[in-house]
Amino acid sequence: MTALALASPPAGPLEQALALTLELRGCVEAGDFAGAAELESARRALLEEFFATRPAAVELPRSVELLREIVAANDALVGLADHLQRALAREVETIATGRRAVRAYGGALR
């Protein structure tokens, strides 16, 4: 364990959820959707843990800051998912067009 790790307090559920959110984006960008699903499950459990109890008043500013970061990261993930979905739809349409062309030309050659 590093000196920095020893000096840092243990990360709470929101810090862990934010870290998992950033890892989740990496999985999605790499096309590792199974890994992303596992991270999402772990992240959801951490968020449920956080919301199960009321944080102390002294923790509220940091909690709000972390929640805003998580929301911003989620928004970016939704944008990335939309982009990937549109790209996949274009690929499917290209394949379908190619198959229609093969059927059309195949019928014309007979």
ABEGO torsion letter per residue (X at the ends): XBAAAAABBBBBAAAAAAAAAAAAAAAAAAGBAAAAAAAAAAAAAAAAAAAABBBBAAAAAAAAAAAAAAAAAAAAAAAAAAAAAAAAAAAAAAAAAAAAAAAAAAAAAX
